[in-house]
């Protein structure tokens, strides 16, 4: 699969994208543009910033990097939002009223809730589908207008065959959006496969330090990009410049962070597979995982998220209470390793097992992480 970023690799794009023009005395990186308004000429001048709800140079720097990482060079671009859900809401605004929206059945719970609210209001007709079952997706696309999916999914770590699904959707004239938060642009670029829009929770791997709440949409379609710009301006779901600057700083180290996290996740998955207290390990890097073949064929790595199934909900709850280094908390993609029993959240889909524990692997030493995790698992025996 082709890498994003034109002549440069994604590792380089993450570092050099969004920089100010090179000139003697110029800063190496963009500053934070803290203003609500801009000096205006007597007449309206297209292209000049006028107000903080429309334009901000700090957003633009981050957006240019995200667009390049997702392979957008020309029409379209990236837009950043106040949160991942603000981005998801903007995405759903693109779905025509009365259209058939097909969405992954085990998608992020709040995205599912937003889709169900649209359906309850009569704005869309909703169909849930198993995105790891390509034949089921094909059948759903026969009566669909828009398909939204995650891959890998949150929290079951299921893998969709994106190249095949995008071809199916294109043949059926179905628009496709992909939540690329777990894989990041380093592992896959859905737009290059034929998807129309990519969604990111920038809060997670892109910013990477658990100190920012942001979202982003990326598209290579100029018309869709224009509609999204209009929606962001009219709803005001804008990103703060300071948050955008922090996120851009995080993107600079994304490749090295993610490489370390992915390597550690693979090693932990292999060790967890041999622990007697673990019923199942969900990680596509394991040869026996249902998503292994598709991930190996369509992605540039297996990611840094994994999940384990234990004997019951009590064991899962106890595990999160007995670890000392792993942090029992929600969210993911930061430098610290997080552990969570997902069904503790009332809105989590019933398809998520009660005994499932999701693990977001951070940057700590792998032996320290394993020692802490294995000791807590040993105590369950």
C-alpha positions in Angstrom: 0.0 0.0 0.0 1.2 3.5 -0.8 2.5 5.7 2.0 1.0 9.1 2.6 2.8 12.4 2.2 4.0 12.6 -1.5 7.8 12.3 -1.8 8.2 11.9 2.0 7.4 9.0 4.3 4.8 9.5 7.0 7.6 9.6 9.6 9.0 12.7 7.9 5.6 14.3 7.2 4.8 14.1 10.9 7.9 16.2 11.6 8.0 18.7 8.8 4.3 19.3 7.9 2.7 22.5 8.9 6.0 24.5 9.4 6.2 28.2 8.6 8.0 29.2 5.4 11.8 28.8 5.7 13.4 32.2 6.0 16.3 33.7 8.0 15.1 34.4 11.5 11.8 32.6 11.0 10.6 30.2 13.7 11.1 26.4 13.1 7.6 25.7 14.3 4.3 27.6 14.2 3.2 29.7 17.1 -0.1 29.9 18.9 -2.4 32.4 17.3 -4.5 33.7 20.2 -7.0 36.1 18.7 -10.7 36.2 18.3 -10.7 38.7 15.4 -8.5 40.1 12.6 -7.8 43.5 11.1 -10.2 43.9 8.2 -9.9 46.2 5.1 -12.8 48.4 3.9 -14.2 45.7 1.6 -14.4 42.0 2.1 -11.2 40.3 0.9 -11.6 36.6 0.1 -8.9 34.5 1.7 -8.1 36.9 4.5 -9.0 35.8 8.0 -11.7 37.8 9.6 -12.9 36.1 12.8 -11.9 33.3 15.1 -14.8 31.0 14.2 -13.7 31.0 10.6 -9.9 30.9 10.6 -6.9 30.3 12.8 -3.3 29.8 11.6 -2.6 27.2 14.4 -5.5 25.1 13.2 -4.3 25.4 9.6 -0.8 24.1 10.5 -2.3 21.0 12.2 -4.8 20.5 9.4 -2.1 20.5 6.8 -0.2 17.8 8.6 -3.2 15.6 9.0 -4.2 16.0 5.4 -0.7 15.0 4.2 -0.6 12.0 6.5 -3.9 10.8 5.1 -2.6 11.2 1.5 -4.6 14.3 0.5 -2.6 16.4 -2.0 -4.9 18.9 -3.8 -8.7 19.1 -3.4 -10.2 18.7 0.0 -8.2 18.8 3.2 -8.5 18.3 7.0 -10.6 20.1 9.5 -10.1 20.0 13.2 -13.0 20.1 15.7 -13.5 20.7 19.4 -13.7 16.9 20.0 -13.9 13.6 18.3 -17.7 13.6 18.7 -17.9 17.1 17.3 -16.2 15.7 14.2 -18.5 12.7 14.2 -21.5 15.0 14.4 -20.2 17.0 11.5 -19.6 13.8 9.6 -23.3 12.7 10.1 -24.4 16.1 8.8 -23.2 14.9 5.4 -25.7 12.0 5.3 -28.8 13.1 3.4 -32.1 13.3 5.3 -34.0 10.0 5.0 -30.9 8.1 3.8 -30.0 4.6 4.8 -27.0 4.8 7.1 -25.1 1.6 7.7 -22.8 1.6 10.7 -20.6 -0.9 12.4 -22.5 -2.7 15.1 -19.6 -2.5 17.6 -18.5 1.1 16.9 -17.6 3.5 19.6 -20.6 3.7 21.9 -21.2 7.5 21.6 -21.0 7.4 17.8 -23.6 4.6 17.9 -25.7 6.7 20.3 -25.6 9.7 17.9 -26.6 7.5 15.0 -29.5 6.0 16.9 -30.7 9.5 17.8 -30.7 10.5 14.2 -32.7 7.4 13.4 -35.2 8.0 16.3 -35.7 11.5 14.9 -36.5 10.1 11.5 -33.5 11.7 9.9 -31.9 8.5 8.8 -32.8 4.8 8.4 -30.2 2.9 10.4 -28.7 -0.5 9.8 -26.0 -2.1 12.0 -23.5 -4.5 10.4 -20.6 -6.6 11.4 -17.7 -4.8 9.6 -15.4 -7.8 9.9 -17.9 -9.8 7.7 -17.3 -8.5 4.2 -20.3 -10.4 2.8 -22.6 -8.9 5.4 -21.3 -5.4 4.5 -21.9 -6.2 0.8 -25.5 -7.2 1.5 -26.0 -4.0 3.6 -24.6 -1.8 0.8 -27.3 -3.1 -1.5 -29.7 -0.8 0.3 -27.5 1.9 1.7 -26.5 5.5 1.0 -23.7 5.9 3.5 -21.5 3.4 5.3 -19.5 4.3 8.4 -17.1 1.9 10.0 -14.1 1.6 12.4 -11.2 -0.6 11.7 -9.9 -1.9 14.0 -13.0 -1.5 16.0 -13.3 -0.2 19.6 -13.1 -2.2 21.8 -13.3 -5.6 20.1 -10.3 -5.0 17.8 -12.1 -6.4 14.8 -10.5 -5.7 11.4 -12.5 -4.8 8.3 -11.2 -5.5 4.8 -11.1 -1.9 3.8 -9.9 -2.3 0.2 -12.6 -4.8 -0.5 -15.3 -2.8 1.3 -14.4 0.4 -0.4 -14.7 -1.3 -3.8 -18.0 -2.8 -2.9 -19.3 0.6 -1.7 -18.1 2.4 -4.9 -19.8 -0.2 -7.1 -23.0 0.4 -5.1 -22.6 4.2 -5.2 -22.4 4.3 -1.4 -20.4 6.9 0.4 -17.9 5.6 2.9 -16.4 7.1 6.1 -13.8 5.4 8.2 -12.8 6.1 11.8 -9.0 5.7 11.6 -8.3 6.5 15.2 -6.9 3.0 16.2 -4.8 2.4 13.1 -3.6 6.0 12.7 -2.5 7.2 9.3 0.8 5.3 9.9 -0.9 1.9 9.4 -3.6 2.7 6.8 -5.0 5.5 4.6 -8.6 4.8 3.8 -8.9 7.7 1.4 -6.4 6.2 -0.9 -8.5 3.0 -0.9 -11.7 4.9 -2.0 -13.2 6.1 1.3 -14.8 9.6 1.1 -14.1 10.8 4.7 -11.7 9.8 7.5 -12.5 10.5 11.1 -9.9 10.9 13.9 -10.2 11.3 17.6 -7.2 13.6 17.8 -7.4 13.1 21.5 -5.9 9.7 21.2 -2.7 8.7 19.3 -2.3 11.9 17.2 -1.9 14.2 20.2 -0.7 11.3 22.4 -0.3 12.8 25.8 -3.8 12.6 27.4 -4.0 16.4 27.6 -6.0 17.4 24.6 -9.6 16.8 23.5 -9.9 17.3 19.7 -11.3 15.6 16.6 -10.6 15.8 12.9 -12.2 15.0 9.5 -10.1 14.5 6.4 -11.4 14.3 2.8 -10.1 14.5 -0.7 -13.5 15.6 -2.0 -13.6 19.4 -2.5 -17.4 19.5 -2.3 -17.6 17.5 0.9 -14.8 19.6 2.4 -16.8 22.8 1.5 -19.9 21.4 3.2 -17.9 20.5 6.3 -16.3 24.0 6.5 -19.8 25.5 6.3 -21.1 23.2 9.0 -18.1 24.0 11.3 -18.6 27.8 10.9 -22.4 27.7 11.5 -22.3 25.3 14.5 -19.1 26.8 16.0 -17.6 23.4 16.8 -14.1 24.8 16.4 -10.9 23.7 18.0 -9.1 26.0 20.5 -5.7 27.3 19.1 -3.8 26.1 22.2 -5.3 22.6 21.9 -4.4 22.6 18.2 -0.8 23.6 19.0 -0.5 20.9 21.6 -1.9 18.3 19.2 0.6 19.4 16.5 3.4 19.0 19.0 2.1 15.5 19.7 2.0 14.6 16.0 5.7 15.4 15.7 6.5 12.3 17.8 3.7 10.1 16.6 5.9 7.7 14.5 8.4 7.0 17.3 5.7 6.8 20.0 3.6 4.5 17.9 6.4 2.2 16.9 7.3 1.7 20.6 3.7 1.2 21.6 3.0 -1.3 18.8 6.1 -3.3 19.5 5.2 -3.6 23.2 1.6 -4.4 22.4 2.7 -7.3 20.2 5.0 -8.7 22.9 2.3 -8.4 25.6 -0.3 -10.1 23.4 2.0 -13.1 22.9 2.6 -13.4 26.6 -1.0 -12.9 27.5 -2.0 -15.7 25.1 -0.2 -18.1 27.3 -1.5 -17.0 30.7 -4.1 -19.4 32.2 -6.3 -16.6 33.5 -6.8 -15.2 30.0 -9.6 -16.8 28.0 -9.0 -14.9 24.8 -6.6 -12.3 23.5 -7.9 -9.9 20.8 -5.0 -8.6 18.8 -4.6 -8.9 15.0 -0.9 -9.4 15.3 -1.4 -12.9 16.7 -1.6 -15.5 13.9 -4.7 -17.1 15.4 -6.7 -13.9 15.6 -9.7 -13.7 13.3 -8.4 -10.4 11.9 -4.8 -11.4 11.4 -5.0 -12.3 7.7 -6.9 -9.2 6.7 -4.6 -6.9 8.8 -1.4 -8.5 7.5 -2.7 -8.0 3.9 -4.2 -4.5 4.2 -2.4 -2.7 7.0 1.2 -1.6 7.7 1.2 -3.0 11.2 -1.1 -4.3 13.9 -1.5 -1.4 16.2 -1.1 -0.8 19.9 -4.6 -1.6 21.2 -5.5 -5.0 22.5 -8.2 -6.6 24.6 -8.5 -9.7 26.7 -11.4 -11.7 27.8 -11.3 -13.1 31.3 -13.5 -15.7 33.1 -16.2 -13.3 34.2 -17.0 -9.6 35.0 -15.7 -10.1 38.5 -12.3 -11.2 37.3 -12.1 -8.3 34.9 -13.1 -5.8 37.6 -10.5 -7.3 40.0 -7.7 -7.1 37.4 -8.2 -3.4 36.9 -8.1 -2.9 40.7 -5.0 -4.9 41.3 -2.6 -3.4 38.7 -0.2 -0.8 40.0 1.5 0.5 36.9 -1.3 0.3 34.5 -3.8 3.1 35.0 -7.5 2.2 35.3 -9.0 4.9 33.1 -10.9 5.4 29.9 -9.5 6.9 26.6 -6.4 5.6 24.9 -3.3 6.3 22.8 -1.4 8.3 25.4 2.1 7.8 26.7 0.8 6.0 29.8 -0.7 2.4 29.7 -4.4 2.3 30.4 -6.7 -0.6 31.4 -10.5 -0.6 31.4 -13.4 -3.0 31.7 -15.5 -1.5 29.0 -18.9 -2.8 30.1 -18.6 -0.8 33.2 -19.9 2.0 31.0 -23.7 1.7 30.8 -23.9 2.8 27.1 -21.4 0.2 25.9 -23.0 -2.1 23.3 -24.3 -5.5 24.6 -22.1 -7.2 22.0 -19.1 -6.3 24.1 -18.5 -9.1 26.6 -18.9 -8.3 30.3 -15.4 -9.8 31.0 -13.6 -7.9 28.3 -10.7 -5.7 29.4 -9.3 -3.1 26.9 -5.6 -2.3 27.1 -4.0 0.8 25.6 -0.2 0.2 25.6 1.9 3.2 26.5 5.7 3.9 26.5 6.7 2.2 29.7 9.3 -0.6 29.7 7.7 -3.8 28.5 9.1 -5.9 31.3 7.6 -3.5 33.9 4.2 -3.6 32.2 4.3 -7.4 32.0 5.4 -7.8 35.6 2.5 -5.6 36.8 -0.1 -7.2 34.6 1.0 -10.8 35.1 1.1 -10.4 38.9 -2.5 -9.1 38.9 -3.5 -12.0 36.6 -1.8 -14.5 38.8 -3.8 -13.3 41.7 -7.0 -14.3 39.9 -6.1 -18.0 39.9 
